[in-house]
Amino acid sequence: CWVCLVVVVIRYFDSEKNRPIETLVALRCMTVTAQSIFNSIDSVLKEMGKCWTSVLAVCFDGASTMSGSIGGVQAKCKEQNTNI
């Protein structure tokens, strides 16, 4: 059994500190499907108290699982917020 490590940087503006905050998050994924990776990212956002409507942009490498416009993680993010 192997574990995949996905590293995500979440950047947001903190109005109390009046500056952008960057948080590096390492996600352990037992499977590397777009849905499992998206679920992990969604979970982290919820733990941080953030919602998809506040997400302005997402960036991915060229892997089809991540950047696929139909079933990739990118598409799943856009399902949550069409303005991404």
DATA-V770093 format. One record per pair of residues at least 12 apart in sequence whose C-alpha atoms are under 10 Angstrom apart, sorted by the first residue. I is the first residue (numbers start at 1). J is the second residue. If there is no record, write none. Layout:
I:J + I:J
This chain:
1:30 + 2:29 + 2:30 + 2:31 + 3:27 + 3:28 + 3:29 + 3:30 + 3:31 + 3:32 + 4:26 + 4:27 + 4:28 + 4:29 + 4:30 + 4:31 + 4:32 + 4:37 + 5:26 + 5:27 + 5:28 + 5:29 + 5:30 + 5:32 + 5:37 + 6:25 + 6:26 + 6:27 + 6:28 + 6:29 + 6:32 + 6:37 + 6:40 + 6:41 + 7:24 + 7:25 + 7:26 + 7:27 + 7:28 + 7:41 + 8:23 + 8:24 + 8:25 + 8:26 + 8:27 + 8:41 + 8:44 + 8:59 + 8:60 + 9:22 + 9:23 + 9:24 + 9:25 + 9:26 + 9:58 + 9:59 + 10:22 + 10:23 + 10:24 + 10:25 + 10:41 + 10:44 + 10:45 + 10:48 + 10:55 + 10:58 + 11:23 + 11:24 + 11:55 + 11:56 + 11:57 + 12:50 + 12:54 + 12:55 + 12:56 + 25:41 + 25:44 + 26:40 + 26:41 + 26:44 + 27:40 + 27:41 + 27:44 + 28:40 + 32:65 + 32:66 + 33:65 + 33:66 + 33:71 + 33:72 + 33:73 + 34:64 + 34:65 + 34:66 + 34:67 + 34:68 + 34:71 + 34:72 + 34:73 + 34:74 + 34:75 + 34:76 + 35:65 + 35:66 + 35:71 + 35:72 + 35:73 + 35:76 + 36:73 + 37:65 + 37:66 + 37:72 + 37:73 + 37:76 + 38:66 + 38:72 + 38:73 + 38:74 + 38:75 + 38:76 + 38:77 + 39:73 + 39:76 + 41:73 + 41:77 + 42:77 + 42:80 + 51:80 + 51:81 + 52:77 + 52:78 + 52:79 + 52:80 + 52:81 + 52:82 + 52:83 + 52:84 + 53:80 + 53:81 + 53:82 + 53:83 + 53:84 + 54:81 + 54:83 + 54:84 + 55:77 + 55:78 + 55:80 + 55:81 + 55:83 + 55:84 + 56:81 + 56:82 + 56:83 + 56:84 + 57:74 + 57:77 + 57:78 + 57:81 + 57:83 + 57:84 + 58:73 + 58:74 + 58:77 + 58:78 + 58:84 + 59:74 + 60:73 + 60:74
